[in-house]
């Protein structure tokens, strides 16, 4: 009982201004910038942070004259603060108008099935708009309350997120049109052992570990999709990705070919627990129904082949 009473007392003593302070400090990693964003003075913000740390009983921010960083408990509470504040803002805004459902993804959405699915959603739920945006870390966006639903091609590695498998995608190879392998109908992993393979940090689905140890190609890390497709078109590297990318990232200088022995990628739909948007359950149900129907009809994305 004493622990429960302490926990209840802590919750009752934490105010929204404390959460807004921590959210801003974690976003900017600077007391000066966070104070400016909140339109308060630095001493006032520091006092608010110190008050929050006393009330929760743990250190949340490591500060020196040159360095500001969140501690591990601070990082967890920073994520929760964003979600709480976003949920509150959404709840207040819903009194005036229905809020859009925010869908995020890191690399590609659903390829050629994205538009038909969203059109079906609009036909069945015209009152709920879907807003799409790309994120470097969709799971973090869910946990911080910046997104309601995410498309993932790897399982979430953090708690507080539910997910369901909705589709499977084959891998494809992206090559410059004039690459010697671009004339093939399909490729296997062994065909790429002597190539430079571009690996995009945002994709996280295709790495050197696809190949047997000791028989792997040289890999080149690139930061994003634009850099990835540009390097491939220039002929300096090739790429391995999922079939949806051939739809979402077409390029006049790039040919996409099936990679027949690399295995399928499972596409997941994920959302925070509990769901942040009231339409989440309906959105997930329609995604499972729509994508299941297109898979049964043989409507998986076809590999886009471009020739110069």
ChimeraX attribute file (.defattr): number of C-alpha atoms within 10 A of each C-alpha:
attribute: neighborCount
match mode: 1-to-1
recipient: residues
	/A:1	6
	/A:2	7
	/A:3	8
	/A:4	9
	/A:5	10
	/A:6	12
	/A:7	14
	/A:8	11
	/A:9	13
	/A:10	16
	/A:11	12
	/A:12	10
	/A:13	14
	/A:14	15
	/A:15	12
	/A:16	13
	/A:17	14
	/A:18	19
	/A:19	21
	/A:20	20
	/A:21	24
	/A:22	29
	/A:23	24
	/A:24	22
	/A:25	26
	/A:26	23
	/A:27	14
	/A:28	15
	/A:29	18
	/A:30	18
	/A:31	23
	/A:32	16
	/A:33	15
	/A:34	23
	/A:35	20
	/A:36	14
	/A:37	13
	/A:38	15
	/A:39	10
	/A:40	13
	/A:41	13
	/A:42	17
	/A:43	12
	/A:44	11
	/A:45	24
	/A:46	16
	/A:47	12
	/A:48	19
	/A:49	23
	/A:50	15
	/A:51	15
	/A:52	23
	/A:53	18
	/A:54	13
	/A:55	16
	/A:56	16
	/A:57	10
	/A:58	12
	/A:59	16
	/A:60	24
	/A:61	21
	/A:62	11
	/A:63	13
	/A:64	8
	/A:65	5
	/A:66	6
	/A:67	10
	/A:68	16
	/A:69	17
	/A:70	20
	/A:71	15
	/A:72	12
	/A:73	12
	/A:74	20
	/A:75	17
	/A:76	14
	/A:77	19
	/A:78	26
	/A:79	19
	/A:80	17
	/A:81	23
	/A:82	24
	/A:83	22
	/A:84	19
	/A:85	17
	/A:86	17
	/A:87	17
	/A:88	13
	/A:89	11
	/A:90	18
	/A:91	15
	/A:92	11
	/A:93	12
	/A:94	12
	/A:95	9
	/A:96	8
	/A:97	10
	/A:98	14
	/A:99	19
	/A:100	17
	/A:101	20
	/A:102	19
	/A:103	24
	/A:104	28
	/A:105	25
	/A:106	22
	/A:107	28
	/A:108	24
	/A:109	24
	/A:110	24
	/A:111	19
	/A:112	18
	/A:113	17
	/A:114	16
	/A:115	12
	/A:116	14
	/A:117	18
	/A:118	17
	/A:119	12
	/A:120	14
	/A:121	19
	/A:122	14
	/A:123	10
	/A:124	12
	/A:125	14
	/A:126	11
	/A:127	12
	/A:128	15
	/A:129	15
	/A:130	18
	/A:131	13
	/A:132	16
	/A:133	14
	/A:134	14
	/A:135	18
	/A:136	16
	/A:137	15
	/A:138	27
	/A:139	29
	/A:140	17
	/A:141	23
	/A:142	27
	/A:143	26
	/A:144	24
	/A:145	25
	/A:146	20
	/A:147	27
	/A:148	26
	/A:149	30
	/A:150	27
	/A:151	23
	/A:152	28
	/A:153	24
	/A:154	13
	/A:155	17
	/A:156	16
	/A:157	8
	/A:158	9
	/A:159	10
	/A:160	14
	/A:161	19
	/A:162	16
	/A:163	18
	/A:164	15
	/A:165	16
	/A:166	18
	/A:167	20
	/A:168	18
	/A:169	19
	/A:170	21
	/A:171	26
	/A:172	26
	/A:173	27
	/A:174	30
	/A:175	28
	/A:176	28
	/A:177	23
	/A:178	16
	/A:179	15
	/A:180	9
	/A:181	17
	/A:182	21
	/A:183	12
	/A:184	9
	/A:185	11
	/A:186	15
	/A:187	18
	/A:188	15
	/A:189	17
	/A:190	14
	/A:191	12
	/A:192	19
	/A:193	15
	/A:194	11
	/A:195	16
	/A:196	17
	/A:197	27
	/A:198	26
	/A:199	25
	/A:200	25
	/A:201	17
	/A:202	18
	/A:203	23
	/A:204	14
	/A:205	19
	/A:206	19
	/A:207	21
	/A:208	17
	/A:209	9
	/A:210	15
	/A:211	15
	/A:212	11
	/A:213	8
	/A:214	6
	/A:215	11
	/A:216	19
	/A:217	21
	/A:218	14
	/A:219	17
	/A:220	16
	/A:221	13
	/A:222	16
	/A:223	13
	/A:224	16
	/A:225	19
	/A:226	11
	/A:227	14
	/A:228	22
	/A:229	24
	/A:230	16
	/A:231	18
	/A:232	24
	/A:233	22
	/A:234	15
	/A:235	16
	/A:236	14
	/A:237	23
	/A:238	25
	/A:239	25
	/A:240	27
	/A:241	26
	/A:242	27
	/A:243	29
	/A:244	25
	/A:245	25
	/A:246	26
	/A:247	21
	/A:248	15
	/A:249	16
	/A:250	15
	/A:251	20
	/A:252	12
	/A:253	18
	/A:254	29
	/A:255	27
	/A:256	30
	/A:257	27
	/A:258	23
	/A:259	23
	/A:260	15
	/A:261	13
	/A:262	17
	/A:263	12
	/A:264	15
	/A:265	18
	/A:266	18
	/A:267	19
	/A:268	20
	/A:269	23
	/A:270	26
	/A:271	28
	/A:272	25
	/A:273	13
	/A:274	9
	/A:275	17
	/A:276	23
	/A:277	21
	/A:278	13
	/A:279	15
	/A:280	18
	/A:281	12
	/A:282	12
	/A:283	19
	/A:284	18
	/A:285	11
	/A:286	17
	/A:287	21
	/A:288	16
	/A:289	13
	/A:290	19
	/A:291	21
	/A:292	14
	/A:293	12
	/A:294	16
	/A:295	13
	/A:296	10
	/A:297	9
	/A:298	9
	/A:299	13
	/A:300	20
	/A:301	19
	/A:302	17
	/A:303	20
	/A:304	20
	/A:305	18
	/A:306	17
	/A:307	13
	/A:308	9
